[in-house]
Amino acid sequence: MTKVFEEKLAAIESLIEEGLSARAVAEVLSILEAPPLSLEILEHVRLYSEALPKGHETPFTPQQRYLHFLWDYLDRLPLGLIVSFSILFRRLIAKHLFKRCGAALIVEEHVTFNFGQCIELGDHVFFNRGVFLDSKGA
């Protein structure tokens, strides 16, 4: 992996570990070279899953909401097409969002889910493009 990707991932991980806020997500978007979103927009981010009955039973924390948002947003960015970055970015998000994330996770583009905090993955899991993980029943 190139040094520029390592630096981007380290900066993003630092922001995640400090706790994501609208301002921190704006910084992550900048690191991802994404179009900026205003703090007002980022403060009102809501996920489709939150409209589901399980969303009311198991509400997202702001951290979970922002992690899920960043996971989905990557697939809309040019940087999301660069495998040497995107796989490690998704692994980083999964480590902080999923209930459990084993070693060496590989997730290709357009893998979506509804409640990451209910997902447990073992070691060496691979998800091909276009997979939907429905964790409502968990």
Buried (B, 14 or more C-beta within 10 A) or exposed (E): EEEEBEEBBEBBBEBBEEEBBBEBBBBBBEBBEBEEBEEEEBEEBEBEBBEBEBBEEBEBEBBBBBBBBBBBBBBEBEBBEEEEBBBBBBBBBBBBBBEEBBEEBBBBBBBBBBBBBBBEBEEEBEBEEEEEBEBBEB
